[in-house]
Amino acid sequence: MALFKITVKQTQVSNGIRLEKGMSVQVASKYSSNPMMINGGQEVQDAFMRMYGIDLRKFGGGNIANSASRMEVVKIS
């Protein structure tokens, strides 16, 4: 199992949702590649909803992959 830290690179607003620079979540994934691109980013979506109450699908226009370039993904372990 891999652990990833996903961090917002810059403050931005889209579809009435505001992401602040530095907001971050940690995601444990059974996959070793970018969790933003696996299974529609569901693990990342769930983590942002749990931590901040933010719906990344609404922010990204229905597709979480649209938010991927706005976030830094670092594999911790």
N, CA, C, O and CB atoms as a CASP TS submission, in Angstrom:
PFRMAT TS
TARGET T0000
AUTHOR 0000-0000-0000
METHOD Language model
MODEL 1
PARENT N/A
ATOM      1  N   MET     1       0.852  -1.173   0.000  1.00  0.00           N
ATOM      2  CA  MET     1       0.000   0.000   0.000  1.00  0.00           C
ATOM      3  C   MET     1       0.896   1.234   0.000  1.00  0.00           C
ATOM      4  O   MET     1       1.901   1.278   0.711  1.00  0.00           O
ATOM      5  CB  MET     1      -0.969  -0.001   1.226  1.00  0.00           C
ATOM      6  N   ALA     2       0.532   2.231  -0.795  1.00  0.00           N
ATOM      7  CA  ALA     2       1.308   3.464  -0.915  1.00  0.00           C
ATOM      8  C   ALA     2       0.568   4.617  -0.233  1.00  0.00           C
ATOM      9  O   ALA     2      -0.662   4.649  -0.196  1.00  0.00           O
ATOM     10  CB  ALA     2       1.577   3.798  -2.405  1.00  0.00           C
ATOM     11  N   LEU     3       1.345   5.561   0.306  1.00  0.00           N
ATOM     12  CA  LEU     3       0.777   6.740   0.941  1.00  0.00           C
ATOM     13  C   LEU     3       1.167   7.969   0.127  1.00  0.00           C
ATOM     14  O   LEU     3       2.340   8.160  -0.193  1.00  0.00           O
ATOM     15  CB  LEU     3       1.258   6.871   2.417  1.00  0.00           C
ATOM     16  N   PHE     4       0.188   8.794  -0.206  1.00  0.00           N
ATOM     17  CA  PHE     4       0.398   9.991  -1.011  1.00  0.00           C
ATOM     18  C   PHE     4      -0.087  11.212  -0.251  1.00  0.00           C
ATOM     19  O   PHE     4      -1.045  11.143   0.519  1.00  0.00           O
ATOM     20  CB  PHE     4      -0.324   9.875  -2.368  1.00  0.00           C
ATOM     21  N   LYS     5       0.596  12.342  -0.481  1.00  0.00           N
ATOM     22  CA  LYS     5       0.135  13.635   0.025  1.00  0.00           C
ATOM     23  C   LYS     5      -0.227  14.482  -1.189  1.00  0.00           C
ATOM     24  O   LYS     5       0.598  14.681  -2.081  1.00  0.00           O
ATOM     25  CB  LYS     5       1.234  14.343   0.923  1.00  0.00           C
ATOM     26  N   ILE     6      -1.454  14.978  -1.221  1.00  0.00           N
ATOM     27  CA  ILE     6      -1.941  15.797  -2.320  1.00  0.00           C
ATOM     28  C   ILE     6      -2.146  17.209  -1.772  1.00  0.00           C
ATOM     29  O   ILE     6      -2.892  17.405  -0.812  1.00  0.00           O
ATOM     30  CB  ILE     6      -3.273  15.212  -2.937  1.00  0.00           C
ATOM     31  N   THR     7      -1.472  18.203  -2.393  1.00  0.00           N
ATOM     32  CA  THR     7      -1.487  19.579  -1.916  1.00  0.00           C
ATOM     33  C   THR     7      -1.908  20.529  -3.032  1.00  0.00           C
ATOM     34  O   THR     7      -1.456  20.398  -4.169  1.00  0.00           O
ATOM     35  CB  THR     7      -0.109  19.974  -1.371  1.00  0.00           C
ATOM     36  N   VAL     8      -2.774  21.484  -2.704  1.00  0.00           N
ATOM     37  CA  VAL     8      -3.206  22.507  -3.651  1.00  0.00           C
ATOM     38  C   VAL     8      -2.032  23.463  -3.886  1.00  0.00           C
ATOM     39  O   VAL     8      -1.441  23.970  -2.933  1.00  0.00           O
ATOM     40  CB  VAL     8      -4.474  23.278  -3.123  1.00  0.00           C
ATOM     41  N   LYS     9      -1.696  23.708  -5.165  1.00  0.00           N
ATOM     42  CA  LYS     9      -0.542  24.542  -5.523  1.00  0.00           C
ATOM     43  C   LYS     9      -0.806  26.032  -5.374  1.00  0.00           C
ATOM     44  O   LYS     9       0.084  26.768  -4.947  1.00  0.00           O
ATOM     45  CB  LYS     9      -0.126  24.255  -6.937  1.00  0.00           C
ATOM     46  N   GLN    10      -2.003  26.499  -5.712  1.00  0.00           N
ATOM     47  CA  GLN    10      -2.315  27.925  -5.632  1.00  0.00           C
ATOM     48  C   GLN    10      -3.794  28.111  -5.345  1.00  0.00           C
ATOM     49  O   GLN    10      -4.615  27.263  -5.693  1.00  0.00           O
ATOM     50  CB  GLN    10      -1.923  28.652  -6.937  1.00  0.00           C
ATOM     51  N   THR    11      -4.129  29.230  -4.705  1.00  0.00           N
ATOM     52  CA  THR    11      -5.524  29.542  -4.405  1.00  0.00           C
ATOM     53  C   THR    11      -6.286  29.738  -5.710  1.00  0.00           C
ATOM     54  O   THR    11      -5.805  30.392  -6.635  1.00  0.00           O
ATOM     55  CB  THR    11      -5.632  30.809  -3.508  1.00  0.00           C
ATOM     56  N   GLN    12      -7.480  29.161  -5.767  1.00  0.00           N
ATOM     57  CA  GLN    12      -8.288  29.265  -6.978  1.00  0.00           C
ATOM     58  C   GLN    12      -9.760  29.039  -6.662  1.00  0.00           C
ATOM     59  O   GLN    12     -10.104  28.392  -5.673  1.00  0.00           O
ATOM     60  CB  GLN    12      -7.811  28.259  -8.032  1.00  0.00           C
ATOM     61  N   VAL    13     -10.618  29.578  -7.513  1.00  0.00           N
ATOM     62  CA  VAL    13     -12.066  29.439  -7.361  1.00  0.00           C
ATOM     63  C   VAL    13     -12.630  28.929  -8.676  1.00  0.00           C
ATOM     64  O   VAL    13     -12.296  29.441  -9.744  1.00  0.00           O
ATOM     65  CB  VAL    13     -12.734  30.795  -6.948  1.00  0.00           C
ATOM     66  N   SER    14     -13.490  27.916  -8.594  1.00  0.00           N
ATOM     67  CA  SER    14     -14.146  27.371  -9.775  1.00  0.00           C
ATOM     68  C   SER    14     -15.511  26.846  -9.360  1.00  0.00           C
ATOM     69  O   SER    14     -15.636  26.142  -8.358  1.00  0.00           O
ATOM     70  CB  SER    14     -13.287  26.247 -10.437  1.00  0.00           C
ATOM     71  N   ASN    15     -16.522  27.190 -10.127  1.00  0.00           N
ATOM     72  CA  ASN    15     -17.890  26.730  -9.859  1.00  0.00           C
ATOM     73  C   ASN    15     -18.327  27.018  -8.425  1.00  0.00           C
ATOM     74  O   ASN    15     -19.038  26.220  -7.815  1.00  0.00           O
ATOM     75  CB  ASN    15     -18.001  25.239 -10.135  1.00  0.00           C
ATOM     76  N   GLY    16     -17.898  28.161  -7.889  1.00  0.00           N
ATOM     77  CA  GLY    16     -18.301  28.561  -6.551  1.00  0.00           C
ATOM     78  C   GLY    16     -17.554  27.874  -5.430  1.00  0.00           C
ATOM     79  O   GLY    16     -17.909  28.052  -4.265  1.00  0.00           O
ATOM     80  N   ILE    17     -16.530  27.095  -5.739  1.00  0.00           N
ATOM     81  CA  ILE    17     -15.748  26.381  -4.735  1.00  0.00           C
ATOM     82  C   ILE    17     -14.352  26.986  -4.694  1.00  0.00           C
ATOM     83  O   ILE    17     -13.725  27.191  -5.734  1.00  0.00           O
ATOM     84  CB  ILE    17     -15.687  24.849  -5.043  1.00  0.00           C
ATOM     85  N   ARG    18     -13.871  27.272  -3.490  1.00  0.00           N
ATOM     86  CA  ARG    18     -12.556  27.883  -3.316  1.00  0.00           C
ATOM     87  C   ARG    18     -11.587  26.866  -2.722  1.00  0.00           C
ATOM     88  O   ARG    18     -11.859  26.261  -1.684  1.00  0.00           O
ATOM     89  CB  ARG    18     -12.648  29.136  -2.415  1.00  0.00           C
ATOM     90  N   LEU    19     -10.456  26.689  -3.393  1.00  0.00           N
ATOM     91  CA  LEU    19      -9.355  25.877  -2.877  1.00  0.00           C
ATOM     92  C   LEU    19      -8.234  26.830  -2.488  1.00  0.00           C
ATOM     93  O   LEU    19      -7.822  27.665  -3.293  1.00  0.00           O
ATOM     94  CB  LEU    19      -8.866  24.813  -3.935  1.00  0.00           C
ATOM     95  N   GLU    20      -7.740  26.712  -1.271  1.00  0.00           N
ATOM     96  CA  GLU    20      -6.674  27.572  -0.782  1.00  0.00           C
ATOM     97  C   GLU    20      -5.325  26.889  -0.954  1.00  0.00           C
ATOM     98  O   GLU    20      -5.195  25.684  -0.740  1.00  0.00           O
ATOM     99  CB  GLU    20      -6.906  27.939   0.689  1.00  0.00           C
ATOM    100  N   LYS    21      -4.319  27.674  -1.344  1.00  0.00           N
ATOM    101  CA  LYS    21      -2.962  27.160  -1.460  1.00  0.00           C
ATOM    102  C   LYS    21      -2.569  26.519  -0.131  1.00  0.00           C
ATOM    103  O   LYS    21      -2.778  27.096   0.936  1.00  0.00           O
ATOM    104  CB  LYS    21      -1.962  28.293  -1.854  1.00  0.00           C
ATOM    105  N   GLY    22      -1.999  25.325  -0.213  1.00  0.00           N
ATOM    106  CA  GLY    22      -1.542  24.624   0.979  1.00  0.00           C
ATOM    107  C   GLY    22      -2.523  23.611   1.545  1.00  0.00           C
ATOM    108  O   GLY    22      -2.136  22.777   2.365  1.00  0.00           O
ATOM    109  N   MET    23      -3.786  23.663   1.127  1.00  0.00           N
ATOM    110  CA  MET    23      -4.729  22.626   1.577  1.00  0.00           C
ATOM    111  C   MET    23      -4.160  21.282   1.146  1.00  0.00           C
ATOM    112  O   MET    23      -3.724  21.127   0.005  1.00  0.00           O
ATOM    113  CB  MET    23      -6.185  22.852   0.983  1.00  0.00           C
ATOM    114  N   SER    24      -4.163  20.312   2.051  1.00  0.00           N
ATOM    115  CA  SER    24      -3.618  19.012   1.667  1.00  0.00           C
ATOM    116  C   SER    24      -4.355  17.885   2.362  1.00  0.00           C
ATOM    117  O   SER    24      -4.958  18.061   3.421  1.00  0.00           O
ATOM    118  CB  SER    24      -2.131  18.937   1.990  1.00  0.00           C
ATOM    119  N   VAL    25      -4.289  16.743   1.742  1.00  0.00           N
ATOM    120  CA  VAL    25      -4.849  15.512   2.293  1.00  0.00           C
ATOM    121  C   VAL    25      -3.832  14.402   2.088  1.00  0.00           C
ATOM    122  O   VAL    25      -2.974  14.485   1.209  1.00  0.00           O
ATOM    123  CB  VAL    25      -6.221  15.154   1.625  1.00  0.00           C
ATOM    124  N   GLN    26      -3.933  13.376   2.895  1.00  0.00           N
ATOM    125  CA  GLN    26      -3.121  12.178   2.688  1.00  0.00           C
ATOM    126  C   GLN    26      -4.049  11.043   2.297  1.00  0.00           C
ATOM    127  O   GLN    26      -5.132  10.870   2.856  1.00  0.00           O
ATOM    128  CB  GLN    26      -2.295  11.814   3.968  1.00  0.00           C
ATOM    129  N   VAL    27      -3.590  10.276   1.317  1.00  0.00           N
ATOM    130  CA  VAL    27      -4.395   9.188   0.789  1.00  0.00           C
ATOM    131  C   VAL    27      -3.571   7.905   0.791  1.00  0.00           C
ATOM    132  O   VAL    27      -2.473   7.864   0.235  1.00  0.00           O
ATOM    133  CB  VAL    27      -4.901   9.515  -0.637  1.00  0.00           C
ATOM    134  N   ALA    28      -4.096   6.871   1.411  1.00  0.00           N
ATOM    135  CA  ALA    28      -3.485   5.549   1.337  1.00  0.00           C
ATOM    136  C   ALA    28      -4.140   4.815   0.171  1.00  0.00           C
ATOM    137  O   ALA    28      -5.364   4.702   0.105  1.00  0.00           O
ATOM    138  CB  ALA    28      -3.650   4.751   2.691  1.00  0.00           C
ATOM    139  N   SER    29      -3.320   4.323  -0.738  1.00  0.00           N
ATOM    140  CA  SER    29      -3.843   3.677  -1.942  1.00  0.00           C
ATOM    141  C   SER    29      -3.201   2.319  -2.145  1.00  0.00           C
ATOM    142  O   SER    29      -2.020   2.125  -1.853  1.00  0.00           O
ATOM    143  CB  SER    29      -3.611   4.556  -3.171  1.00  0.00           C
ATOM    144  N   LYS    30      -3.980   1.391  -2.642  1.00  0.00           N
ATOM    145  CA  LYS    30      -3.423   0.070  -2.940  1.00  0.00           C
ATOM    146  C   LYS    30      -2.624   0.089  -4.242  1.00  0.00           C
ATOM    147  O   LYS    30      -1.940  -0.877  -4.578  1.00  0.00           O
ATOM    148  CB  LYS    30      -4.543  -0.975  -3.026  1.00  0.00           C
ATOM    149  N   TYR    31      -2.722   1.210  -4.972  1.00  0.00           N
ATOM    150  CA  TYR    31      -1.979   1.368  -6.227  1.00  0.00           C
ATOM    151  C   TYR    31      -0.746   2.230  -5.971  1.00  0.00           C
ATOM    152  O   TYR    31      -0.753   3.083  -5.083  1.00  0.00           O
ATOM    153  CB  TYR    31      -2.877   2.004  -7.338  1.00  0.00           C
ATOM    154  N   SER    32       0.304   2.008  -6.745  1.00  0.00           N
ATOM    155  CA  SER    32       1.536   2.760  -6.538  1.00  0.00           C
ATOM    156  C   SER    32       1.660   3.972  -7.463  1.00  0.00           C
ATOM    157  O   SER    32       2.676   4.666  -7.435  1.00  0.00           O
ATOM    158  CB  SER    32       2.721   1.854  -6.737  1.00  0.00           C
ATOM    159  N   SER    33       0.629   4.235  -8.286  1.00  0.00           N
ATOM    160  CA  SER    33       0.679   5.394  -9.178  1.00  0.00           C
ATOM    161  C   SER    33      -0.248   6.494  -8.663  1.00  0.00           C
ATOM    162  O   SER    33      -0.965   6.301  -7.681  1.00  0.00           O
ATOM    163  CB  SER    33       0.289   4.990 -10.623  1.00  0.00           C
ATOM    164  N   ASN    34      -0.229   7.632  -9.322  1.00  0.00           N
ATOM    165  CA  ASN    34      -0.957   8.830  -8.926  1.00  0.00           C
ATOM    166  C   ASN    34      -2.439   8.528  -8.626  1.00  0.00           C
ATOM    167  O   ASN    34      -3.170   8.103  -9.520  1.00  0.00           O
ATOM    168  CB  ASN    34      -0.849   9.887 -10.027  1.00  0.00           C
ATOM    169  N   PRO    35      -2.885   8.743  -7.384  1.00  0.00           N
ATOM    170  CA  PRO    35      -4.279   8.448  -7.033  1.00  0.00           C
ATOM    171  C   PRO    35      -5.286   9.390  -7.704  1.00  0.00           C
ATOM    172  O   PRO    35      -6.483   9.103  -7.712  1.00  0.00           O
ATOM    173  CB  PRO    35      -4.449   8.523  -5.533  1.00  0.00           C
ATOM    174  N   MET    36      -4.819  10.499  -8.262  1.00  0.00           N
ATOM    175  CA  MET    36      -5.721  11.404  -8.986  1.00  0.00           C
ATOM    176  C   MET    36      -6.187  10.769 -10.290  1.00  0.00           C
ATOM    177  O   MET    36      -7.245  11.120 -10.812  1.00  0.00           O
ATOM    178  CB  MET    36      -5.025  12.751  -9.273  1.00  0.00           C
ATOM    179  N   MET    37      -5.401   9.840 -10.812  1.00  0.00           N
ATOM    180  CA  MET    37      -5.693   9.234 -12.106  1.00  0.00           C
ATOM    181  C   MET    37      -6.257   7.820 -12.006  1.00  0.00           C
ATOM    182  O   MET    37      -6.632   7.238 -13.023  1.00  0.00           O
ATOM    183  CB  MET    37      -4.453   9.212 -12.936  1.00  0.00           C
ATOM    184  N   ILE    38      -6.325   7.263 -10.812  1.00  0.00           N
ATOM    185  CA  ILE    38      -6.819   5.904 -10.601  1.00  0.00           C
ATOM    186  C   ILE    38      -8.274   5.953 -10.146  1.00  0.00           C
ATOM    187  O   ILE    38      -8.620   6.718  -9.245  1.00  0.00           O
ATOM    188  CB  ILE    38      -5.946   5.153  -9.562  1.00  0.00           C
ATOM    189  N   ASN    39      -9.111   5.150 -10.756  1.00  0.00           N
ATOM    190  CA  ASN    39     -10.510   5.007 -10.348  1.00  0.00           C
ATOM    191  C   ASN    39     -11.233   6.351 -10.297  1.00  0.00           C
ATOM    192  O   ASN    39     -12.049   6.590  -9.407  1.00  0.00           O
ATOM    193  CB  ASN    39     -10.589   4.328  -8.988  1.00  0.00           C
ATOM    194  N   GLY    40     -10.933   7.217 -11.246  1.00  0.00           N
ATOM    195  CA  GLY    40     -11.586   8.517 -11.302  1.00  0.00           C
ATOM    196  C   GLY    40     -11.218   9.444 -10.161  1.00  0.00           C
ATOM    197  O   GLY    40     -11.919  10.424  -9.907  1.00  0.00           O
ATOM    198  N   GLY    41     -10.117   9.145  -9.462  1.00  0.00           N
ATOM    199  CA  GLY    41      -9.686   9.983  -8.344  1.00  0.00           C
ATOM    200  C   GLY    41     -10.570   9.872  -7.120  1.00  0.00           C
ATOM    201  O   GLY    41     -10.584  10.768  -6.276  1.00  0.00           O
ATOM    202  N   GLN    42     -11.305   8.785  -7.018  1.00  0.00           N
ATOM    203  CA  GLN    42     -12.282   8.634  -5.933  1.00  0.00           C
ATOM    204  C   GLN    42     -11.653   8.747  -4.546  1.00  0.00           C
ATOM    205  O   GLN    42     -12.245   9.354  -3.653  1.00  0.00           O
ATOM    206  CB  GLN    42     -12.984   7.300  -6.058  1.00  0.00           C
ATOM    207  N   GLU    43     -10.461   8.172  -4.349  1.00  0.00           N
ATOM    208  CA  GLU    43      -9.814   8.234  -3.031  1.00  0.00           C
ATOM    209  C   GLU    43      -9.494   9.683  -2.647  1.00  0.00           C
ATOM    210  O   GLU    43      -9.653  10.072  -1.490  1.00  0.00           O
ATOM    211  CB  GLU    43      -8.520   7.385  -3.025  1.00  0.00           C
ATOM    212  N   VAL    44      -9.046  10.469  -3.613  1.00  0.00           N
ATOM    213  CA  VAL    44      -8.728  11.876  -3.370  1.00  0.00           C
ATOM    214  C   VAL    44     -10.016  12.661  -3.133  1.00  0.00           C
ATOM    215  O   VAL    44     -10.086  13.485  -2.221  1.00  0.00           O
ATOM    216  CB  VAL    44      -7.936  12.477  -4.562  1.00  0.00           C
ATOM    217  N   GLN    45     -11.022  12.406  -3.945  1.00  0.00           N
ATOM    218  CA  GLN    45     -12.331  13.042  -3.772  1.00  0.00           C
ATOM    219  C   GLN    45     -12.858  12.792  -2.363  1.00  0.00           C
ATOM    220  O   GLN    45     -13.308  13.718  -1.690  1.00  0.00           O
ATOM    221  CB  GLN    45     -13.338  12.517  -4.823  1.00  0.00           C
ATOM    222  N   ASP    46     -12.801  11.549  -1.925  1.00  0.00           N
ATOM    223  CA  ASP    46     -13.295  11.200  -0.588  1.00  0.00           C
ATOM    224  C   ASP    46     -12.513  11.918   0.503  1.00  0.00           C
ATOM    225  O   ASP    46     -13.093  12.378   1.487  1.00  0.00           O
ATOM    226  CB  ASP    46     -13.218   9.690  -0.371  1.00  0.00           C
ATOM    227  N   ALA    47     -11.193  12.017   0.332  1.00  0.00           N
ATOM    228  CA  ALA    47     -10.352  12.668   1.338  1.00  0.00           C
ATOM    229  C   ALA    47     -10.664  14.162   1.444  1.00  0.00           C
ATOM    230  O   ALA    47     -10.755  14.690   2.552  1.00  0.00           O
ATOM    231  CB  ALA    47      -8.871  12.466   1.001  1.00  0.00           C
ATOM    232  N   PHE    48     -10.831  14.857   0.305  1.00  0.00           N
ATOM    233  CA  PHE    48     -11.171  16.281   0.347  1.00  0.00           C
ATOM    234  C   PHE    48     -12.564  16.495   0.927  1.00  0.00           C
ATOM    235  O   PHE    48     -12.789  17.473   1.640  1.00  0.00           O
ATOM    236  CB  PHE    48     -11.088  16.893  -1.055  1.00  0.00           C
ATOM    237  N   MET    49     -13.483  15.612   0.638  1.00  0.00           N
ATOM    238  CA  MET    49     -14.834  15.724   1.194  1.00  0.00           C
ATOM    239  C   MET    49     -14.785  15.513   2.715  1.00  0.00           C
ATOM    240  O   MET    49     -15.436  16.241   3.464  1.00  0.00           O
ATOM    241  CB  MET    49     -15.795  14.690   0.525  1.00  0.00           C
ATOM    242  N   ARG    50     -14.024  14.532   3.161  1.00  0.00           N
ATOM    243  CA  ARG    50     -13.917  14.214   4.577  1.00  0.00           C
ATOM    244  C   ARG    50     -13.229  15.346   5.356  1.00  0.00           C
ATOM    245  O   ARG    50     -13.689  15.716   6.437  1.00  0.00           O
ATOM    246  CB  ARG    50     -13.149  12.901   4.762  1.00  0.00           C
ATOM    247  N   MET    51     -12.132  15.899   4.816  1.00  0.00           N
ATOM    248  CA  MET    51     -11.342  16.913   5.521  1.00  0.00           C
ATOM    249  C   MET    51     -11.952  18.316   5.442  1.00  0.00           C
ATOM    250  O   MET    51     -11.985  19.037   6.439  1.00  0.00           O
ATOM    251  CB  MET    51      -9.940  16.944   4.959  1.00  0.00           C
ATOM    252  N   TYR    52     -12.434  18.700   4.259  1.00  0.00           N
ATOM    253  CA  TYR    52     -12.842  20.085   4.030  1.00  0.00           C
ATOM    254  C   TYR    52     -14.296  20.260   3.587  1.00  0.00           C
ATOM    255  O   TYR    52     -14.787  21.386   3.520  1.00  0.00           O
ATOM    256  CB  TYR    52     -11.953  20.688   3.007  1.00  0.00           C
ATOM    257  N   GLY    53     -14.981  19.169   3.288  1.00  0.00           N
ATOM    258  CA  GLY    53     -16.342  19.273   2.783  1.00  0.00           C
ATOM    259  C   GLY    53     -16.394  19.823   1.366  1.00  0.00           C
ATOM    260  O   GLY    53     -17.395  20.415   0.962  1.00  0.00           O
ATOM    261  N   ILE    54     -15.306  19.625   0.604  1.00  0.00           N
ATOM    262  CA  ILE    54     -15.197  20.142  -0.758  1.00  0.00           C
ATOM    263  C   ILE    54     -15.427  19.015  -1.755  1.00  0.00           C
ATOM    264  O   ILE    54     -14.824  17.946  -1.661  1.00  0.00           O
ATOM    265  CB  ILE    54     -13.815  20.799  -0.989  1.00  0.00           C
ATOM    266  N   ASP    55     -16.310  19.276  -2.709  1.00  0.00           N
ATOM    267  CA  ASP    55     -16.596  18.320  -3.771  1.00  0.00           C
ATOM    268  C   ASP    55     -15.703  18.645  -4.971  1.00  0.00           C
ATOM    269  O   ASP    55     -16.014  19.553  -5.742  1.00  0.00           O
ATOM    270  CB  ASP    55     -18.111  18.355  -4.169  1.00  0.00           C
ATOM    271  N   LEU    56     -14.601  17.916  -5.137  1.00  0.00           N
ATOM    272  CA  LEU    56     -13.663  18.172  -6.230  1.00  0.00           C
ATOM    273  C   LEU    56     -14.290  17.915  -7.593  1.00  0.00           C
ATOM    274  O   LEU    56     -13.858  18.510  -8.581  1.00  0.00           O
ATOM    275  CB  LEU    56     -12.424  17.313  -6.068  1.00  0.00           C
ATOM    276  N   ARG    57     -15.280  17.061  -7.677  1.00  0.00           N
ATOM    277  CA  ARG    57     -15.936  16.827  -8.969  1.00  0.00           C
ATOM    278  C   ARG    57     -16.654  18.108  -9.422  1.00  0.00           C
ATOM    279  O   ARG    57     -16.594  18.475 -10.595  1.00  0.00           O
ATOM    280  CB  ARG    57     -16.947  15.634  -8.871  1.00  0.00           C
ATOM    281  N   LYS    58     -17.323  18.774  -8.499  1.00  0.00           N
ATOM    282  CA  LYS    58     -17.986  20.033  -8.836  1.00  0.00           C
ATOM    283  C   LYS    58     -16.938  21.096  -9.186  1.00  0.00           C
ATOM    284  O   LYS    58     -17.122  21.861 -10.132  1.00  0.00           O
ATOM    285  CB  LYS    58     -18.881  20.515  -7.659  1.00  0.00           C
ATOM    286  N   PHE    59     -15.848  21.143  -8.430  1.00  0.00           N
ATOM    287  CA  PHE    59     -14.777  22.107  -8.695  1.00  0.00           C
ATOM    288  C   PHE    59     -14.181  21.895 -10.080  1.00  0.00           C
ATOM    289  O   PHE    59     -13.937  22.859 -10.806  1.00  0.00           O
ATOM    290  CB  PHE    59     -13.679  21.997  -7.629  1.00  0.00           C
ATOM    291  N   GLY    60     -13.946  20.635 -10.452  1.00  0.00           N
ATOM    292  CA  GLY    60     -13.299  20.321 -11.721  1.00  0.00           C
ATOM    293  C   GLY    60     -14.251  20.154 -12.889  1.00  0.00           C
ATOM    294  O   GLY    60     -13.847  19.659 -13.941  1.00  0.00           O
ATOM    295  N   GLY    61     -15.484  20.545 -12.735  1.00  0.00           N
ATOM    296  CA  GLY    61     -16.434  20.434 -13.837  1.00  0.00           C
ATOM    297  C   GLY    61     -16.887  19.010 -14.109  1.00  0.00           C
ATOM    298  O   GLY    61     -17.174  18.657 -15.253  1.00  0.00           O
ATOM    299  N   GLY    62     -16.954  18.185 -13.063  1.00  0.00           N
ATOM    300  CA  GLY    62     -17.447  16.820 -13.210  1.00  0.00           C
ATOM    301  C   GLY    62     -16.360  15.773 -13.329  1.00  0.00           C
ATOM    302  O   GLY    62     -16.641  14.578 -13.235  1.00  0.00           O
ATOM    303  N   ASN    63     -15.128  16.196 -13.534  1.00  0.00           N
ATOM    304  CA  ASN    63     -14.035  15.236 -13.697  1.00  0.00           C
ATOM    305  C   ASN    63     -12.881  15.660 -12.802  1.00  0.00           C
ATOM    306  O   ASN    63     -12.306  16.731 -12.997  1.00  0.00           O
ATOM    307  CB  ASN    63     -13.578  15.141 -15.189  1.00  0.00           C
ATOM    308  N   ILE    64     -12.542  14.837 -11.832  1.00  0.00           N
ATOM    309  CA  ILE    64     -11.477  15.174 -10.890  1.00  0.00           C
ATOM    310  C   ILE    64     -10.116  15.320 -11.585  1.00  0.00           C
ATOM    311  O   ILE    64      -9.239  16.030 -11.092  1.00  0.00           O
ATOM    312  CB  ILE    64     -11.392  14.108  -9.803  1.00  0.00           C
ATOM    313  N   ALA    65      -9.948  14.655 -12.715  1.00  0.00           N
ATOM    314  CA  ALA    65      -8.682  14.771 -13.452  1.00  0.00           C
ATOM    315  C   ALA    65      -8.444  16.209 -13.913  1.00  0.00           C
ATOM    316  O   ALA    65      -7.297  16.606 -14.118  1.00  0.00           O
ATOM    317  CB  ALA    65      -8.678  13.821 -14.667  1.00  0.00           C
ATOM    318  N   ASN    66      -9.514  16.996 -14.079  1.00  0.00           N
ATOM    319  CA  ASN    66      -9.373  18.408 -14.437  1.00  0.00           C
ATOM    320  C   ASN    66      -8.680  19.198 -13.331  1.00  0.00           C
ATOM    321  O   ASN    66      -8.113  20.258 -13.593  1.00  0.00           O
ATOM    322  CB  ASN    66     -10.744  19.019 -14.733  1.00  0.00           C
ATOM    323  N   SER    67      -8.719  18.697 -12.101  1.00  0.00           N
ATOM    324  CA  SER    67      -8.079  19.362 -10.967  1.00  0.00           C
ATOM    325  C   SER    67      -6.635  18.908 -10.775  1.00  0.00           C
ATOM    326  O   SER    67      -5.901  19.513  -9.994  1.00  0.00           O
ATOM    327  CB  SER    67      -8.871  19.103  -9.696  1.00  0.00           C
ATOM    328  N   ALA    68      -6.224  17.876 -11.458  1.00  0.00           N
ATOM    329  CA  ALA    68      -4.918  17.270 -11.223  1.00  0.00           C
ATOM    330  C   ALA    68      -3.761  18.232 -11.448  1.00  0.00           C
ATOM    331  O   ALA    68      -2.790  18.201 -10.692  1.00  0.00           O
ATOM    332  CB  ALA    68      -4.749  16.075 -12.108  1.00  0.00           C
ATOM    333  N   SER    69      -3.833  19.082 -12.458  1.00  0.00           N
ATOM    334  CA  SER    69      -2.721  20.006 -12.735  1.00  0.00           C
ATOM    335  C   SER    69      -2.624  21.106 -11.677  1.00  0.00           C
ATOM    336  O   SER    69      -1.608  21.796 -11.591  1.00  0.00           O
ATOM    337  CB  SER    69      -2.889  20.639 -14.125  1.00  0.00           C
ATOM    338  N   ARG    70      -3.659  21.268 -10.885  1.00  0.00           N
ATOM    339  CA  ARG    70      -3.672  22.292  -9.853  1.00  0.00           C
ATOM    340  C   ARG    70      -3.164  21.784  -8.524  1.00  0.00           C
ATOM    341  O   ARG    70      -3.125  22.527  -7.544  1.00  0.00           O
ATOM    342  CB  ARG    70      -5.053  22.831  -9.686  1.00  0.00           C
ATOM    343  N   MET    71      -2.773  20.524  -8.482  1.00  0.00           N
ATOM    344  CA  MET    71      -2.353  19.897  -7.234  1.00  0.00           C
ATOM    345  C   MET    71      -1.021  19.174  -7.399  1.00  0.00           C
ATOM    346  O   MET    71      -0.688  18.657  -8.465  1.00  0.00           O
ATOM    347  CB  MET    71      -3.421  18.923  -6.745  1.00  0.00           C
ATOM    348  N   GLU    72      -0.281  19.163  -6.303  1.00  0.00           N
ATOM    349  CA  GLU    72       0.992  18.447  -6.282  1.00  0.00           C
ATOM    350  C   GLU    72       0.750  17.112  -5.582  1.00  0.00           C
ATOM    351  O   GLU    72       0.168  17.061  -4.499  1.00  0.00           O
ATOM    352  CB  GLU    72       2.122  19.284  -5.557  1.00  0.00           C
ATOM    353  N   VAL    73       1.201  16.049  -6.209  1.00  0.00           N
ATOM    354  CA  VAL    73       1.050  14.712  -5.649  1.00  0.00           C
ATOM    355  C   VAL    73       2.440  14.194  -5.316  1.00  0.00           C
ATOM    356  O   VAL    73       3.300  14.086  -6.191  1.00  0.00           O
ATOM    357  CB  VAL    73       0.302  13.749  -6.640  1.00  0.00           C
ATOM    358  N   VAL    74       2.655  13.871  -4.026  1.00  0.00           N
ATOM    359  CA  VAL    74       3.950  13.367  -3.572  1.00  0.00           C
ATOM    360  C   VAL    74       3.741  12.008  -2.923  1.00  0.00           C
ATOM    361  O   VAL    74       2.892  11.852  -2.046  1.00  0.00           O
ATOM    362  CB  VAL    74       4.630  14.360  -2.577  1.00  0.00           C
ATOM    363  N   LYS    75       4.516  11.035  -3.357  1.00  0.00           N
ATOM    364  CA  LYS    75       4.450   9.705  -2.751  1.00  0.00           C
ATOM    365  C   LYS    75       5.306   9.727  -1.497  1.00  0.00           C
ATOM    366  O   LYS    75       6.509   9.978  -1.560  1.00  0.00           O
ATOM    367  CB  LYS    75       4.929   8.586  -3.747  1.00  0.00           C
ATOM    368  N   ILE    76       4.680   9.464  -0.361  1.00  0.00           N
ATOM    369  CA  ILE    76       5.374   9.500   0.936  1.00  0.00           C
ATOM    370  C   ILE    76       6.045   8.164   1.215  1.00  0.00           C
ATOM    371  O   ILE    76       7.194   8.119   1.654  1.00  0.00           O
ATOM    372  CB  ILE    76       4.390   9.848   2.075  1.00  0.00           C
ATOM    373  N   SER    77       5.334   7.094   0.964  1.00  0.00           N
ATOM    374  CA  SER    77       5.915   5.752   1.172  1.00  0.00           C
ATOM    375  C   SER    77       5.224   4.728   0.298  1.00  0.00           C
ATOM    376  O   SER    77       5.574   3.549   0.334  1.00  0.00           O
ATOM    377  CB  SER    77       5.809   5.332   2.649  1.00  0.00           C
TER
END
